[in-house]
Amino acid sequence: MKFFAILLILGAITTCDRQKTPVTEHSSAMNLDTTTFNNIYNTYKEQTLQHRRFKHTDVDFLVQQHKEKQILEVEPIGTSFEGRSIYELRYGAGDKVVMLWSQMHGDEPTATMALFDLFNFLEGKEDGNDAVRELLKAKLSLHFIPMLNPDGAERYTRRTAQSIDMNRDARAGQTVEGALLKQRANVLKPRYGFNLHDQNIYYNVPETSNPVQISLLAPAYNYEREINEVRGDAMKIIVGMNELLQQYIPHAVAKYDDAHTPRGFGDNFQSWGASTILIESGGRKGDPEKQEIRKLNFIIILNALIQIAEGSYDRYPIGDYEKIPFNASQLHDVVIRNLEIKTDSTSYRTDIGIRRGETTVNRDYFVRGRIEDIGDLLESFGYDEVDAQGLQFIPAKVSTVVLDSASVLSQTDAFGLLKRGIMAVPVKTIGSTKASSLHNYPVHFFTQKQFFPTTSLDLGGTTNFYIGDQKGGLRYAVFNGYLIDLSKDIKGQLFKSRIH
């Protein structure tokens, strides 16, 4: 069913039906469907932000550009523990005060990108969407704080430079950044709040293999999880978000855990009288930089702001919020089922769950796959799965030829080695090739440090081995925690190698 957002020009704003009557096409003065949302996003996406590990300097540069345009009001409202500027950008002069803050966890940048897309849209004109901007400007007073934790963003870590989780600092105010957010809330007294985060990519919609791409929550303001008007309004806004999301990602939306956290900012904003919506950006196969999930953030935030401006979110029943399932945590990067493992004295079949950990190096990162679980994984799912019935574990080999440089080996050559059972190549030097460009090579290069392939499957152990038939024929490579189908071309298969 198409979603019809109600866009009403100044002076023609319709009062919402308090009886929660179904929305129809006739209730809209202007329709904003998924095609329109897509066109808006494609027009205004901030092209300089394409990867997750951008820094404060990138944000600072963009903020100064928006300041020069003089459409958004820009003000430095404080500095981080290490002295980096924290900005507030403002738009509109309406009676409904809305605060939106992102990246209070430094390694959760998806919504920050979406906010800069939204800033570009708010500065647009004569694109057929001026009525939307006029509505927001007249009815809302928007206050954005992107990258609230610039010190954490610099390191790409969750916590602040003080090693404090800022989202557990609403009560004590021990971080300068958390104290700043609380101070702004005291001054602005928002009626609505958007708490923008990323959650881990291993949440799934219960009883399905679907990763949760967007998780939503109206945080509880007390331990009893009671619903007053403030929290109820947040729930209604979320119902509207979910209605739109189902057109983009059906069966890939869930609710975050609603246990009351007295130290948490979302819970406290709710208790301070701001209808607060938590948006958690999750995982999506083939979207490691979360660009598709960034788009979803932009669309649902813009849609929610329109509905807040109109008051049209009030038509949604709170009962529909309760129908959204809670996150389950049953996902792995790879699940291998029924794999035969032979030892010197015996053999057995089992399931293997693999996850990949990231280590940040400036703006790049490397990955280390690990065995996360072994045993009966019937209720677990993988972004990639293989049923290895009739197949067995086969250790990888290391090349006996030492190359002068990694640069003499092409990706095609490397894939040829991988298909022959060789997963690592010793080199005298990495050469002039940038280490980041070697991420897409399906072999590991190592210099001084010895590379040890996976010879046994141990909990927490490495994940560099093969899956093959009883005659030693290789079907799949499990390469640094990535599943590579050896019968397919290497192009289009995602993985990251490591340099040792």
Beta strands, then each sheet from edge to edge (+ up, - down):
strand 1: 73-79
strand 2: 85-91
strand 3: 96-102
strand 4: 140-145
strand 5: 192-198
strand 6: 214-217
strand 7: 253-255
strand 8: 275-281
strand 9: 331-342
strand 10: 347-361
strand 11: 364-375
strand 12: 381-387
strand 13: 392-395
strand 14: 397-398
strand 15: 403-405
strand 16: 422-429
strand 17: 444-446
strand 18: 464-468
strand 19: 474-479
strand 20: 482-485
sheet 1: 1+ 2- 4+ 3+ 5+ 8+ 6- 7-
sheet 2: 11+ 10- 9+ 12+
sheet 3: 13+ 18- 19+ 20-
sheet 4: 14+ 16+ 15+
sheet 5: 14+ 16+ 17+
end
